[in-house]
Amino acid sequence: MNPEILLRYLPMYAQAALVTLKISAIGILISFFIGFICSGVQYFRIPVLKEITSAYIELSRNTPMLVQLFFIYFGLPKIGLAMSRETCAVAALAFLGGSYMAEAIRSGLEAVDVIQTESAVSLGMDRFQVMRFVVLPQAIAVAFPAIVANVVFLIKETSVVSAIALADLMYVAKDLIGNDYNTTEALFMLVVFYLLILLPISLLASLAERRIRYGGYGI
């Protein structure tokens, strides 16, 4: 392990980490929005839309992100929908993440006993109040660990976007290994930067989960 090489690689990995974080943040936010909508459609069993969301979830969860990324990056331009590398990466991450978020949120919603919603209605609450004050707080507490696991999973999945020459952490590592043959240093920096991104998220999520479960949660 050569410290001089590590210092020389540091700025390149820092720049690549910003690309990874940007893609991850935007993709995860969109995936959460998609998941929330899809879980709501399934929870309320909205006709037609329920079948469409179920088909989307099955398609997304049962195909690799690399295939989805290639379809977006190479396939969509054939029908005139060309996008930048970053946009394609975000779209692929959101497409994959939306299905996982939908299942996590749906499981939380369905974990709330029906008798609680019925009791809330009998007390004079309307459907919005029941959802806001009774269902969502409990559903979030149940779904939170799965949502966090999905966030970590999606950040790690960004390594796939190097396949379309987007300069994320994985791309920089492969490029440096191919050019300099300093495999040990390049991989060491790759691991360090992924840990720097993921460990704080895991630690903060653990604290938040304890607060939600044992400290109460209000929306």
Secondary structure, 3 states (H helix, E strand, C coil): CCHHHHHHHHHHHHHHHHHHHHHHHHHHHHHHHHHHHHHHHHHCCCCCHHHHHHHHHHHHHCCCHHHHHHHHHHHHHHHCCCCCHHHHHHHHHHHHHHHHHHHHHHHHHHHCCHHHHHHHHHCCCCHHHHHHHHHHHHHHHHHHHHHHHHHHHHHHHHHHHHHHCCCCHHHHHHHHHHHHCCHHHHHHHHHHHHHHHHHHHHHHHHHHHHHHHHCCCCC
